[in-house]
Amino acid sequence: QKEVEQNSGPLSVPEGAIASLNCTYSDRVSQSFFWYRQYSGKSPELIMSIYSNGDKEDGRFTAQLNKASQYVSLLIRDSQPSDSATYLCAVRDNDMRFGAGTRLTVKP
Amino acid sequence: ETGVTQSPTHLIKTRGQQVTLRCSSQSGHNTVSWYQQALGQGPQFIFQYYREEENGRGNFPPRFSGLQFPNYSSELNVNALELDDSALYLCASSPGQNEQYFGPGTRLTVT
């Protein structure tokens, strides 16, 4: 069974801090990795994709991938209350598999 | 907004009935995937269509079926509804095998 694991949280950080979200996956042949943000009652919104080892930065977001350790993470710098949401890690080989999500709360 | 639309927004059905959900993909996207998301869980892959052919399926029974049309819009059909089918059904479109963009979803309640 191919698994994508995330800490369910909730993860609580103060406004302005760095939020660190982690994800591990079991299938070594996975090639594509994604982070989605889902606000309560809404559908997932793509915020980052990463395909090769290392870091990828987009504004306040940095995705980190380590295929040898089968680990992908998302850092959110200068966290804002509007970042409060559930963050879903997704891994793709033949099909897309999602983790259960980590609920992040940013406190003003 | 992603440009992916779904209808209806909400739906209430009775156990044993059949339901059809619809999705219009983003312009230029030829691949559509369907997911089921139960409360507190991540989306679960149902199946994917590429150029009108099913080219991937998750662990869902045959009573979950689909179609993709020449304009790349898609339908999800569920027969013999069960109470556990109550969930948010998400459609995602993509230009290929990478980034997927979700529609707003259809909330299905089975009573």
Backbone of each chain as ProteinMPNN parsed JSONL, in Angstrom:
{"seq_chain_A": "QKEVEQNSGPLSVPEGAIASLNCTYSDRVSQSFFWYRQYSGKSPELIMSIYSNGDKEDGRFTAQLNKASQYVSLLIRDSQPSDSATYLCAVRDNDMRFGAGTRLTVKP", "coords_chain_A": {"N_chain_A": [[0.851, -1.196, 0.0], [0.704, 2.071, -1.002], [1.753, 4.894, 0.722], [1.099, 8.161, 2.026], [2.194, 10.242, 4.418], [1.331, 12.536, 6.924], [1.723, 14.765, 9.699], [-1.104, 15.244, 11.651], [-1.591, 17.466, 13.134], [-3.255, 19.767, 15.401], [-1.069, 22.368, 14.144], [0.276, 25.087, 15.625], [1.297, 28.403, 15.279], [2.812, 31.573, 16.055], [1.902, 34.744, 14.645], [4.011, 35.907, 12.061], [6.016, 34.087, 12.483], [7.934, 31.141, 11.401], [6.359, 28.532, 9.771], [6.516, 25.048, 9.693], [5.951, 22.31, 7.739], [5.563, 18.87, 7.311], [6.091, 15.848, 5.378], [6.009, 12.451, 4.548], [6.64, 9.754, 2.258], [5.897, 6.558, 0.802], [6.458, 5.276, -1.628], [9.107, 4.718, -3.661], [9.374, 5.309, -6.358], [8.018, 7.563, -6.93], [7.556, 10.659, -8.589], [6.671, 13.271, -8.709], [5.7, 16.033, -6.706], [3.537, 17.751, -4.52], [2.106, 20.588, -2.875], [-0.887, 21.473, -1.391], [-3.273, 23.881, -0.336], [-6.037, 24.033, 1.802], [-8.834, 25.656, 2.667], [-11.327, 25.715, 5.225], [-14.261, 24.119, 4.247], [-13.812, 24.616, 1.6], [-12.333, 23.86, -1.666], [-9.207, 22.117, -2.453], [-6.292, 24.108, -3.063], [-3.683, 24.617, -5.265], [-0.418, 25.279, -4.202], [2.344, 24.845, -4.353], [4.681, 23.085, -6.377], [7.07, 20.468, -6.783], [9.831, 18.82, -8.224], [12.432, 17.901, -8.29], [15.296, 17.054, -6.268], [16.104, 19.145, -3.473], [15.614, 22.654, -2.813], [12.791, 24.741, -3.446], [11.637, 27.909, -4.041], [8.943, 30.181, -3.581], [7.845, 33.175, -3.227], [6.694, 33.618, 0.015], [6.777, 30.952, 0.512], [8.554, 27.87, 0.723], [9.412, 24.882, -0.729], [10.79, 21.731, 0.051], [12.609, 18.942, -1.022], [13.61, 15.613, -0.551], [14.53, 12.912, -1.991], [15.935, 10.591, -1.413], [15.505, 10.216, 1.291], [12.82, 10.109, 1.182], [11.063, 12.261, 1.639], [9.282, 15.256, 1.972], [8.873, 18.729, 2.418], [7.258, 21.75, 3.574], [7.872, 25.106, 4.019], [6.662, 27.998, 5.557], [7.229, 31.261, 5.56], [7.172, 34.218, 7.662], [4.52, 33.906, 8.727], [1.013, 34.392, 8.36], [-2.233, 35.249, 9.711], [-4.077, 34.631, 7.719], [-2.978, 32.429, 6.545], [-3.876, 30.298, 7.937], [-5.132, 27.151, 7.699], [-5.789, 23.9, 6.24], [-3.102, 21.938, 5.192], [-2.249, 20.056, 2.463], [-0.304, 17.366, 1.451], [0.749, 15.981, -1.588], [1.51, 13.239, -3.7], [2.781, 11.994, -6.697], [2.79, 9.211, -8.858], [1.798, 6.974, -10.867], [-0.797, 7.65, -10.271], [-2.4, 10.237, -8.273], [-1.686, 10.682, -4.902], [-2.855, 11.629, -1.737], [-1.92, 12.99, 1.431], [-3.435, 13.037, 4.731], [-3.492, 15.577, 5.606], [-2.315, 18.55, 7.313], [-3.375, 20.564, 9.89], [-3.047, 23.974, 10.164], [-2.714, 26.679, 12.347], [-2.432, 30.103, 12.6], [-1.669, 32.397, 14.948], [-2.709, 35.659, 15.81]], "CA_chain_A": [[0.0, 0.0, 0.0], [1.487, 3.301, -1.088], [1.263, 5.781, 1.764], [1.593, 9.524, 2.185], [1.951, 10.501, 5.827], [1.523, 13.893, 7.444], [1.24, 15.004, 11.051], [-2.434, 15.841, 11.515], [-1.667, 18.722, 13.868], [-3.006, 21.061, 14.761], [0.168, 23.082, 14.328], [-0.042, 26.478, 15.952], [2.46, 29.277, 15.294], [2.436, 32.989, 16.162], [2.044, 35.568, 13.441], [5.373, 36.319, 11.772], [6.933, 32.966, 12.659], [8.049, 30.18, 10.304], [5.618, 27.282, 9.948], [7.187, 23.946, 9.009], [5.02, 21.206, 7.51], [6.341, 17.734, 6.852], [5.374, 14.784, 4.687], [6.82, 11.332, 4.079], [5.922, 8.904, 1.325], [6.46, 5.21, 0.833], [6.784, 4.747, -2.948], [10.366, 5.334, -4.108], [9.356, 5.711, -7.769], [7.255, 8.804, -7.074], [8.34, 11.629, -9.341], [6.14, 14.626, -8.609], [5.278, 16.302, -5.33], [2.736, 18.967, -4.523], [1.46, 21.067, -1.658], [-2.156, 22.161, -1.576], [-3.875, 24.532, 0.832], [-7.488, 23.874, 1.789], [-9.582, 26.35, 3.7], [-12.502, 24.973, 5.672], [-15.424, 24.204, 3.371], [-13.403, 24.925, 0.227], [-11.565, 22.815, -2.333], [-7.766, 22.337, -2.366], [-5.671, 25.096, -3.945], [-2.272, 24.306, -5.466], [0.478, 26.373, -3.858], [3.715, 24.553, -4.739], [5.037, 21.79, -6.95], [8.519, 20.26, -6.788], [10.106, 17.594, -8.958], [13.811, 17.444, -8.112], [15.841, 17.246, -4.922], [16.551, 20.481, -3.131], [14.626, 23.643, -2.386], [12.128, 25.582, -4.441], [11.043, 29.029, -3.313], [7.947, 31.0, -4.264], [7.364, 34.146, -2.248], [6.925, 33.21, 1.419], [6.754, 29.496, 0.572], [9.683, 27.082, 0.242], [9.246, 23.435, -0.694], [12.055, 21.009, 0.121], [12.44, 17.546, -1.402], [14.732, 14.704, -0.378], [14.022, 11.634, -2.487], [16.624, 9.494, -0.732], [14.817, 10.043, 2.576], [11.386, 10.046, 0.877], [10.596, 13.319, 2.546], [9.041, 16.558, 1.357], [8.404, 19.66, 3.436], [6.844, 23.095, 3.166], [8.111, 26.157, 5.001], [5.948, 29.242, 5.328], [7.884, 32.329, 6.319], [6.325, 35.36, 8.021], [3.156, 33.366, 8.716], [-0.08, 35.334, 8.556], [-3.488, 34.569, 10.079], [-4.743, 34.138, 6.508], [-2.381, 31.132, 6.207], [-4.555, 29.262, 8.731], [-5.818, 26.26, 6.757], [-5.212, 22.559, 6.204], [-2.139, 21.802, 4.107], [-2.247, 18.69, 1.963], [0.821, 16.903, 0.66], [0.33, 15.043, -2.622], [2.626, 12.563, -4.361], [2.272, 11.407, -7.94], [3.52, 8.339, -9.775], [0.756, 6.753, -11.875], [-1.93, 8.456, -9.849], [-2.069, 11.206, -7.239], [-2.086, 10.265, -3.555], [-2.812, 12.724, -0.781], [-1.941, 12.76, 2.857], [-4.669, 13.459, 5.398], [-3.417, 17.016, 5.829], [-1.921, 19.139, 8.594], [-4.116, 21.806, 10.142], [-2.177, 25.045, 10.653], [-3.347, 27.873, 12.894], [-1.509, 31.205, 12.845], [-2.33, 33.245, 15.943], [-2.27, 37.066, 15.745]], "C_chain_A": [[0.885, 1.244, 0.0], [0.889, 4.312, -0.127], [1.887, 7.165, 1.652], [1.193, 9.933, 3.604], [2.251, 11.96, 6.184], [1.097, 13.913, 8.912], [-0.081, 15.754, 10.952], [-2.54, 17.203, 12.188], [-2.708, 18.634, 14.973], [-1.636, 21.627, 15.106], [-0.188, 24.543, 14.54], [1.24, 27.289, 16.014], [1.995, 30.712, 15.47], [2.644, 33.698, 14.831], [3.485, 36.032, 13.285], [6.395, 35.204, 11.897], [7.009, 32.119, 11.388], [7.237, 28.936, 10.661], [6.303, 26.211, 9.107], [6.247, 22.746, 8.944], [5.778, 20.069, 6.846], [5.48, 16.631, 6.264], [6.368, 13.694, 4.315], [5.97, 10.457, 3.174], [6.639, 7.58, 1.179], [6.958, 4.72, -0.524], [7.997, 5.454, -3.533], [10.314, 5.823, -5.551], [8.578, 7.003, -7.99], [8.14, 9.892, -7.671], [7.936, 13.076, -9.093], [5.512, 14.828, -7.244], [4.616, 17.678, -5.274], [2.274, 19.304, -3.107], [0.212, 21.846, -2.04], [-2.587, 22.775, -0.252], [-5.383, 24.396, 0.707], [-8.093, 24.611, 2.971], [-10.842, 25.549, 4.013], [-13.69, 25.198, 4.74], [-15.099, 24.517, 1.924], [-12.639, 23.758, -0.379], [-10.07, 23.117, -2.232], [-7.267, 23.301, -3.451], [-4.189, 24.779, -4.049], [-1.413, 25.512, -5.087], [1.919, 26.103, -4.266], [3.789, 23.194, -5.416], [6.557, 21.686, -6.936], [8.803, 18.894, -7.375], [11.518, 17.049, -8.739], [14.289, 17.767, -6.707], [16.29, 18.687, -4.699], [15.388, 21.363, -2.713], [14.039, 24.366, -3.585], [11.364, 26.662, -3.688], [10.045, 29.771, -4.187], [7.348, 31.939, -3.234], [7.687, 33.708, -0.835], [7.002, 31.681, 1.574], [8.049, 28.888, 0.028], [9.336, 25.605, 0.382], [10.629, 22.8, -0.721], [11.782, 19.533, -0.162], [13.734, 16.779, -1.186], [14.245, 13.314, -0.763], [14.679, 10.453, -1.788], [15.949, 9.181, 0.61], [13.308, 9.951, 2.415], [10.621, 11.029, 1.743], [10.416, 14.6, 1.752], [8.457, 17.478, 2.43], [8.005, 20.987, 2.806], [7.126, 24.046, 4.314], [7.322, 27.389, 4.594], [6.59, 30.298, 6.209], [6.905, 33.464, 6.593], [4.849, 34.946, 7.982], [2.13, 34.433, 9.069], [-1.339, 34.579, 8.994], [-4.235, 33.995, 8.874], [-4.133, 32.824, 6.003], [-3.029, 29.988, 6.975], [-5.452, 28.438, 7.81], [-5.266, 24.852, 6.983], [-4.321, 22.449, 4.982], [-2.006, 20.333, 3.744], [-0.993, 18.44, 1.139], [0.304, 15.885, -0.358], [1.546, 14.519, -3.372], [2.074, 11.854, -5.592], [3.26, 10.446, -8.55], [2.564, 8.039, -10.925], [-0.507, 7.531, -11.534], [-1.508, 9.347, -8.679], [-2.574, 10.688, -5.893], [-1.863, 11.408, -2.593], [-2.621, 12.201, 0.636], [-3.248, 13.283, 3.444], [-4.674, 14.945, 5.72], [-2.968, 17.391, 7.22], [-2.667, 20.445, 8.762], [-3.186, 22.817, 10.796], [-3.043, 26.197, 11.159], [-2.269, 28.905, 13.163], [-2.216, 32.198, 13.749], [-1.806, 34.669, 15.873], [-1.531, 37.477, 17.012]], "O_chain_A": [[1.709, 1.436, 0.895], [-0.315, 4.565, -0.143], [3.037, 7.32, 1.242], [0.01, 9.966, 3.945], [3.275, 12.523, 5.798], [0.21, 13.161, 9.314], [-0.179, 16.768, 10.261], [-3.431, 17.995, 11.883], [-3.017, 17.537, 15.439], [-1.107, 21.405, 16.196], [-0.875, 25.153, 13.721], [2.175, 26.913, 16.72], [0.878, 31.042, 15.069], [3.462, 33.287, 14.009], [4.108, 36.491, 14.242], [7.534, 35.362, 11.458], [6.265, 32.337, 10.431], [7.414, 28.359, 11.734], [6.63, 26.444, 7.943], [5.806, 22.235, 9.973], [6.552, 20.295, 5.916], [4.303, 16.491, 6.598], [7.455, 13.99, 3.819], [4.746, 10.416, 3.296], [7.846, 7.487, 1.405], [7.804, 3.827, -0.573], [7.935, 6.639, -3.862], [11.124, 6.665, -5.94], [8.488, 7.485, -9.119], [9.309, 10.032, -7.312], [8.744, 13.992, -9.243], [4.877, 13.928, -6.692], [5.076, 18.634, -5.898], [2.082, 18.424, -2.268], [0.242, 22.743, -2.882], [-2.295, 22.242, 0.818], [-5.944, 24.617, -0.365], [-7.889, 24.238, 4.126], [-11.35, 24.806, 3.173], [-14.075, 26.338, 4.479], [-16.004, 24.668, 1.103], [-12.333, 22.784, 0.308], [-9.695, 24.256, -1.954], [-7.75, 23.303, -4.583], [-3.506, 24.682, -3.029], [-1.635, 26.621, -5.573], [2.663, 27.054, -4.507], [3.051, 22.271, -5.071], [7.253, 22.693, -7.062], [8.111, 17.922, -7.071], [11.771, 15.868, -8.975], [13.747, 18.649, -6.042], [16.786, 19.353, -5.608], [14.327, 20.883, -2.315], [14.705, 24.572, -4.599], [10.55, 26.369, -2.812], [10.272, 29.967, -5.381], [6.464, 31.559, -2.467], [8.849, 33.452, -0.52], [7.267, 31.186, 2.67], [8.573, 29.33, -0.994], [9.007, 25.134, 1.471], [11.526, 23.266, -1.423], [10.848, 18.948, 0.385], [14.811, 17.226, -1.58], [13.623, 12.621, 0.042], [14.041, 9.419, -1.592], [15.842, 8.02, 1.006], [12.59, 9.741, 3.393], [9.684, 10.682, 2.462], [11.279, 14.984, 0.963], [7.645, 17.051, 3.25], [8.363, 21.297, 1.67], [6.68, 23.827, 5.44], [7.315, 27.776, 3.425], [6.508, 30.243, 7.436], [5.936, 33.653, 5.859], [4.038, 35.563, 7.291], [2.347, 35.262, 9.952], [-1.491, 33.398, 8.682], [-4.94, 32.993, 8.994], [-4.707, 32.175, 5.128], [-2.755, 28.823, 6.689], [-6.402, 28.953, 7.221], [-4.385, 24.647, 7.818], [-4.718, 22.815, 3.875], [-1.698, 19.486, 4.582], [-0.665, 19.213, 0.238], [-0.498, 15.018, -0.011], [2.492, 15.26, -3.642], [1.033, 11.2, -5.534], [4.426, 10.788, -8.748], [2.529, 8.805, -11.889], [-1.203, 8.014, -12.427], [-0.397, 9.224, -8.162], [-3.737, 10.305, -5.759], [-0.827, 12.073, -2.619], [-3.094, 11.121, 0.99], [-4.059, 13.892, 2.746], [-5.71, 15.513, 6.063], [-3.201, 16.662, 8.184], [-2.609, 21.325, 7.903], [-2.61, 22.553, 11.851], [-3.98, 26.631, 10.488], [-1.3, 28.626, 13.868], [-3.236, 32.775, 13.373], [-0.593, 34.88, 15.875], [-1.094, 38.622, 17.127]]}, "seq_chain_B": "ETGVTQSPTHLIKTRGQQVTLRCSSQSGHNTVSWYQQALGQGPQFIFQYYREEENGRGNFPPRFSGLQFPNYSSELNVNALELDDSALYLCASSPGQNEQYFGPGTRLTVT", "coords_chain_B": {"N_chain_B": [[-9.515, 31.718, -8.69], [-9.806, 28.632, -10.491], [-10.861, 28.042, -12.951], [-12.066, 25.643, -13.292], [-15.131, 24.105, -13.192], [-17.915, 22.788, -11.338], [-20.911, 20.885, -11.032], [-23.883, 19.613, -9.45], [-23.701, 22.042, -6.711], [-24.434, 21.201, -4.18], [-26.027, 18.196, -3.059], [-28.609, 15.985, -2.243], [-29.298, 12.656, -1.684], [-31.018, 9.496, -1.633], [-30.27, 6.398, -0.073], [-29.374, 3.766, -2.279], [-30.158, 5.051, -4.571], [-29.153, 6.615, -7.712], [-26.543, 8.786, -8.903], [-25.36, 11.603, -10.765], [-22.565, 13.51, -11.322], [-21.074, 16.542, -12.476], [-18.423, 18.054, -14.401], [-16.524, 20.706, -15.648], [-13.619, 21.21, -17.38], [-10.607, 23.197, -17.063], [-9.78, 25.543, -19.601], [-7.884, 24.24, -22.251], [-6.946, 22.09, -20.837], [-6.565, 18.615, -20.919], [-6.918, 16.462, -19.326], [-8.717, 14.917, -16.774], [-9.396, 14.361, -13.395], [-11.002, 12.569, -10.755], [-11.965, 12.811, -7.352], [-12.709, 11.623, -4.054], [-13.523, 13.084, -1.03], [-13.666, 12.536, 2.248], [-14.857, 13.78, 5.401], [-12.358, 15.388, 7.224], [-10.332, 13.965, 6.048], [-7.801, 13.361, 3.496], [-8.106, 13.946, -0.065], [-9.279, 11.145, -1.942], [-8.23, 9.228, -4.634], [-10.282, 8.546, -7.388], [-10.695, 8.031, -10.239], [-9.087, 8.706, -13.425], [-9.326, 10.542, -16.468], [-8.162, 10.756, -19.753], [-8.179, 12.337, -22.722], [-10.72, 11.23, -23.323], [-10.503, 8.601, -22.509], [-10.362, 6.243, -19.845], [-7.595, 6.267, -17.783], [-6.472, 5.489, -15.427], [-7.185, 4.265, -12.196], [-8.439, 4.315, -8.917], [-8.926, 2.645, -5.727], [-11.811, 1.948, -5.907], [-15.18, 0.706, -6.121], [-16.864, -0.893, -8.985], [-19.322, 0.414, -9.246], [-18.836, 3.041, -9.254], [-18.425, 5.097, -11.884], [-17.364, 6.697, -14.945], [-17.195, 9.335, -17.425], [-15.624, 10.996, -20.172], [-15.917, 13.781, -22.265], [-15.704, 14.96, -25.747], [-15.065, 17.693, -25.503], [-13.568, 17.683, -23.263], [-14.88, 17.929, -20.858], [-16.417, 16.259, -18.021], [-18.089, 13.481, -16.443], [-19.115, 12.01, -13.362], [-20.484, 9.067, -12.285], [-22.438, 7.462, -9.872], [-23.716, 4.512, -8.798], [-26.323, 2.757, -6.974], [-26.267, 4.029, -4.355], [-24.605, 4.356, -1.22], [-24.591, 4.908, 2.357], [-22.005, 5.592, 3.162], [-21.016, 6.855, 0.962], [-21.385, 9.49, 1.201], [-19.857, 12.548, 0.938], [-17.366, 15.01, -0.056], [-17.058, 15.577, -3.423], [-14.559, 15.91, -5.699], [-13.348, 17.418, -8.608], [-10.568, 17.554, -10.729], [-8.567, 19.276, -13.048], [-5.967, 19.036, -15.521], [-3.144, 19.945, -17.574], [-1.647, 17.86, -18.382], [0.315, 15.378, -16.977], [1.035, 16.503, -14.594], [0.731, 19.279, -12.546], [-2.399, 19.621, -10.915], [-5.58, 21.139, -10.951], [-8.168, 22.092, -8.891], [-11.755, 21.974, -8.965], [-14.631, 23.574, -7.361], [-16.011, 21.579, -6.043], [-18.529, 19.071, -5.236], [-20.895, 18.628, -2.816], [-22.082, 15.747, -1.552], [-24.751, 14.22, 0.024], [-25.933, 11.312, 1.441], [-28.828, 9.786, 2.461]], "CA_chain_B": [[-10.353, 30.735, -9.37], [-9.019, 27.781, -11.372], [-11.512, 27.826, -14.227], [-12.729, 24.347, -13.251], [-16.454, 24.244, -12.592], [-18.599, 21.555, -11.012], [-22.324, 21.014, -10.695], [-24.363, 20.738, -8.647], [-22.889, 22.393, -5.553], [-24.885, 20.31, -3.119], [-26.975, 17.186, -3.53], [-29.054, 15.019, -1.229], [-29.869, 11.477, -2.313], [-31.402, 8.406, -0.744], [-29.543, 5.144, -0.268], [-29.869, 2.96, -3.375], [-30.346, 5.851, -5.781], [-28.011, 6.867, -8.587], [-26.251, 10.216, -8.997], [-24.401, 12.035, -11.787], [-21.897, 14.779, -11.027], [-20.493, 17.069, -13.699], [-17.21, 18.857, -14.258], [-15.962, 21.326, -16.841], [-12.204, 21.42, -17.116], [-10.014, 24.473, -17.447], [-9.461, 25.615, -21.011], [-6.562, 23.724, -22.594], [-6.617, 20.911, -20.039], [-7.152, 17.43, -21.534], [-6.946, 15.388, -18.326], [-9.619, 15.181, -15.646], [-9.361, 13.356, -12.326], [-12.064, 12.682, -9.754], [-11.567, 12.431, -6.005], [-13.684, 11.634, -2.976], [-12.907, 13.558, 0.205], [-14.481, 12.429, 3.452], [-14.562, 14.806, 6.393], [-11.131, 15.185, 7.988], [-9.401, 13.131, 5.293], [-7.334, 13.887, 2.231], [-8.825, 13.417, -1.229], [-8.961, 9.785, -2.394], [-8.31, 9.149, -6.091], [-11.283, 7.616, -7.918], [-10.166, 7.689, -11.561], [-8.61, 9.79, -14.273], [-9.613, 10.432, -17.883], [-7.28, 11.488, -20.662], [-8.697, 12.267, -24.093], [-11.939, 10.411, -23.338], [-10.237, 7.235, -22.077], [-9.928, 6.086, -18.459], [-6.189, 5.83, -17.792], [-6.02, 5.244, -14.067], [-8.316, 4.078, -11.299], [-8.12, 4.014, -7.533], [-9.574, 1.495, -5.118], [-13.251, 2.184, -5.802], [-15.911, -0.376, -6.794], [-17.353, -0.581, -10.336], [-20.505, 1.284, -9.271], [-18.309, 4.374, -9.572], [-18.02, 5.098, -13.279], [-17.226, 8.048, -15.457], [-17.103, 9.617, -18.853], [-15.075, 12.287, -20.579], [-16.481, 14.149, -23.55], [-14.706, 15.545, -26.648], [-14.614, 19.009, -25.039], [-12.82, 17.355, -22.047], [-15.701, 17.911, -19.65], [-16.482, 14.901, -17.498], [-19.133, 13.084, -15.499], [-18.918, 10.91, -12.422], [-21.737, 8.41, -11.968], [-22.379, 6.514, -8.769], [-24.938, 3.717, -8.699], [-26.598, 2.064, -5.711], [-25.627, 4.849, -3.328], [-24.504, 3.889, 0.158], [-24.413, 6.024, 3.292], [-20.584, 5.967, 3.182], [-20.683, 7.662, -0.214], [-21.52, 10.904, 1.586], [-18.508, 13.133, 0.907], [-17.132, 16.06, -1.048], [-16.506, 15.012, -4.653], [-13.718, 16.926, -6.322], [-12.836, 17.216, -9.953], [-9.351, 18.323, -10.969], [-8.102, 19.188, -14.43], [-4.54, 19.303, -15.698], [-2.737, 19.928, -18.984], [-0.905, 16.622, -18.61], [0.451, 14.489, -15.825], [1.614, 17.196, -13.447], [-0.136, 20.042, -11.646], [-3.835, 19.499, -11.045], [-6.31, 22.288, -10.417], [-9.453, 21.594, -8.44], [-12.989, 22.731, -8.955], [-15.141, 23.859, -6.018], [-16.527, 20.372, -5.423], [-19.949, 18.802, -5.029], [-21.142, 17.982, -1.519], [-23.13, 14.733, -1.67], [-25.25, 13.628, 1.262], [-26.786, 10.146, 1.213], [-29.617, 9.529, 3.684]], "C_chain_B": [[-9.534, 29.939, -10.39], [-9.613, 27.666, -12.757], [-12.166, 26.47, -14.333], [-14.068, 24.536, -12.543], [-17.075, 22.871, -12.365], [-20.062, 21.851, -10.711], [-22.899, 19.653, -10.347], [-23.407, 21.036, -7.489], [-23.179, 21.439, -4.395], [-25.938, 19.37, -3.673], [-27.329, 16.272, -2.365], [-29.761, 13.887, -1.944], [-30.201, 10.451, -1.229], [-30.587, 7.168, -1.088], [-30.203, 4.298, -1.364], [-30.081, 3.723, -4.669], [-29.04, 5.972, -6.568], [-27.797, 8.372, -8.69], [-25.235, 10.459, -10.113], [-23.871, 13.414, -11.412], [-21.148, 15.226, -12.281], [-19.33, 18.015, -13.426], [-16.829, 19.43, -15.625], [-14.511, 21.694, -16.555], [-11.763, 22.807, -17.549], [-9.629, 24.421, -18.926], [-8.034, 25.132, -21.276], [-6.144, 22.495, -21.823], [-7.335, 19.689, -20.611], [-7.295, 16.256, -20.559], [-7.829, 15.812, -17.156], [-9.522, 14.024, -14.658], [-10.488, 13.634, -11.344], [-11.56, 12.131, -8.416], [-12.781, 12.461, -5.077], [-12.981, 12.08, -1.71], [-13.914, 13.468, 1.343], [-14.016, 13.466, 4.467], [-13.297, 14.455, 7.17], [-10.084, 14.337, 7.289], [-8.878, 13.873, 4.075], [-8.161, 13.321, 1.089], [-8.337, 12.016, -1.593], [-9.226, 9.698, -3.894], [-9.341, 8.109, -6.515], [-10.833, 7.118, -9.283], [-9.773, 8.94, -12.313], [-8.98, 9.502, -15.72], [-8.661, 11.324, -18.665], [-7.795, 11.257, -22.067], [-9.761, 11.183, -24.231], [-11.721, 8.962, -22.918], [-9.859, 7.235, -20.59], [-8.49, 5.568, -18.464], [-5.613, 5.731, -16.39], [-7.24, 5.142, -13.178], [-7.808, 3.737, -9.905], [-8.942, 2.84, -7.033], [-11.05, 1.774, -4.847], [-13.99, 1.113, -6.596], [-16.456, 0.071, -8.149], [-18.601, 0.283, -10.362], [-20.124, 2.767, -9.39], [-17.81, 4.317, -11.016], [-17.975, 6.525, -13.791], [-17.209, 8.108, -16.966], [-16.309, 10.902, -19.028], [-15.548, 12.547, -21.999], [-15.419, 14.809, -24.43], [-14.233, 16.928, -26.225], [-13.868, 18.906, -23.698], [-13.609, 17.547, -20.76], [-15.935, 16.457, -19.246], [-17.685, 14.719, -16.59], [-18.643, 11.976, -14.598], [-20.298, 10.362, -12.091], [-21.522, 7.43, -10.819], [-23.739, 5.825, -8.668], [-25.08, 3.141, -7.293], [-25.937, 2.768, -4.536], [-25.71, 4.218, -1.943], [-24.273, 5.092, 1.065], [-22.963, 6.517, 3.297], [-20.147, 6.747, 1.948], [-20.84, 9.156, 0.071], [-20.12, 11.507, 1.728], [-18.521, 14.35, -0.001], [-16.476, 15.402, -2.259], [-15.829, 16.135, -5.434], [-13.292, 16.48, -7.706], [-11.601, 18.09, -10.097], [-8.952, 18.175, -12.428], [-6.623, 19.541, -14.5], [-4.208, 19.244, -17.187], [-1.97, 18.667, -19.355], [-0.879, 15.826, -17.336], [1.007, 15.194, -14.592], [0.578, 17.97, -12.637], [-1.613, 19.845, -11.97], [-4.507, 20.665, -10.339], [-7.747, 21.86, -10.13], [-10.596, 22.569, -8.698], [-13.491, 22.9, -7.535], [-15.732, 22.652, -5.301], [-18.044, 20.301, -5.393], [-20.092, 18.07, -3.706], [-22.324, 17.052, -1.672], [-23.477, 14.201, -0.285], [-26.19, 12.494, 0.901], [-27.501, 9.824, 2.52], [-30.318, 8.177, 3.597]], "O_chain_B": [[-8.674, 30.497, -11.073], [-8.92, 27.223, -13.674], [-12.769, 26.16, -15.361], [-14.126, 25.062, -11.432], [-16.8, 21.92, -13.096], [-20.407, 22.919, -10.205], [-22.455, 18.639, -10.887], [-22.407, 20.339, -7.318], [-22.269, 20.945, -3.73], [-26.648, 19.695, -4.625], [-26.462, 15.843, -1.604], [-30.697, 14.109, -2.711], [-29.737, 10.53, -0.092], [-30.26, 6.926, -2.25], [-31.423, 4.132, -1.384], [-30.175, 3.125, -5.741], [-27.984, 5.5, -6.146], [-28.747, 9.148, -8.579], [-24.365, 9.627, -10.37], [-24.636, 14.357, -11.212], [-20.652, 14.401, -13.048], [-19.258, 18.674, -12.389], [-16.817, 18.716, -16.628], [-14.221, 22.408, -15.595], [-12.455, 23.495, -18.3], [-9.206, 23.382, -19.432], [-7.092, 25.561, -20.609], [-5.101, 21.908, -22.112], [-8.554, 19.704, -20.775], [-7.747, 15.179, -20.945], [-7.701, 16.915, -16.625], [-9.561, 12.856, -15.045], [-10.877, 14.782, -11.128], [-10.839, 11.135, -8.36], [-13.735, 13.21, -5.285], [-11.948, 11.517, -1.347], [-14.885, 14.222, 1.395], [-12.893, 13.965, 4.383], [-13.178, 13.354, 7.709], [-9.052, 14.021, 7.88], [-9.44, 14.89, 3.668], [-8.847, 12.314, 1.264], [-7.139, 11.736, -1.559], [-10.308, 10.048, -4.365], [-9.301, 6.957, -6.08], [-10.614, 5.921, -9.469], [-10.073, 10.064, -11.91], [-8.953, 8.35, -16.153], [-8.393, 12.468, -18.299], [-7.842, 10.124, -22.546], [-9.708, 10.34, -25.126], [-12.659, 8.166, -22.964], [-9.128, 8.112, -20.13], [-8.202, 4.543, -19.081], [-4.407, 5.874, -16.194], [-8.223, 5.854, -13.382], [-6.864, 2.964, -9.745], [-9.574, 2.129, -7.815], [-11.48, 1.827, -3.695], [-13.497, 0.657, -7.628], [-16.509, 1.267, -8.435], [-18.922, 0.844, -11.41], [-20.98, 3.627, -9.597], [-16.881, 3.573, -11.329], [-18.482, 7.446, -13.15], [-17.207, 7.097, -17.668], [-16.312, 11.777, -18.163], [-15.574, 11.641, -22.833], [-14.353, 15.18, -23.937], [-13.11, 17.313, -26.55], [-13.571, 19.924, -23.073], [-13.065, 17.348, -19.673], [-15.685, 15.539, -20.027], [-18.224, 15.68, -16.043], [-17.862, 11.117, -15.007], [-21.18, 11.107, -11.665], [-20.552, 6.673, -10.8], [-24.769, 6.472, -8.479], [-24.116, 3.048, -6.533], [-25.143, 2.17, -3.809], [-26.722, 3.636, -1.553], [-23.825, 6.148, 0.62], [-22.716, 7.717, 3.422], [-19.023, 7.246, 1.898], [-20.457, 9.988, -0.751], [-19.307, 11.042, 2.528], [-19.53, 14.679, -0.625], [-15.447, 14.742, -2.125], [-16.438, 17.15, -5.775], [-12.929, 15.326, -7.933], [-11.586, 19.234, -9.642], [-8.993, 17.075, -12.98], [-6.099, 20.254, -13.645], [-4.897, 18.582, -17.963], [-1.678, 18.441, -20.53], [-1.906, 15.62, -16.691], [1.411, 14.531, -13.638], [-0.356, 17.375, -12.098], [-2.026, 19.894, -13.129], [-4.069, 21.114, -9.28], [-8.445, 21.339, -11.0], [-10.436, 23.789, -8.656], [-12.854, 22.425, -6.595], [-15.934, 22.69, -4.088], [-18.743, 21.308, -5.506], [-19.484, 17.02, -3.499], [-23.447, 17.504, -1.897], [-22.602, 13.786, 0.475], [-27.138, 12.688, 0.141], [-26.866, 9.615, 3.553], [-31.025, 7.787, 4.527]]}, "name": "protein", "num_of_chains": 2, "seq": "QKEVEQNSGPLSVPEGAIASLNCTYSDRVSQSFFWYRQYSGKSPELIMSIYSNGDKEDGRFTAQLNKASQYVSLLIRDSQPSDSATYLCAVRDNDMRFGAGTRLTVKPETGVTQSPTHLIKTRGQQVTLRCSSQSGHNTVSWYQQALGQGPQFIFQYYREEENGRGNFPPRFSGLQFPNYSSELNVNALELDDSALYLCASSPGQNEQYFGPGTRLTVT"}
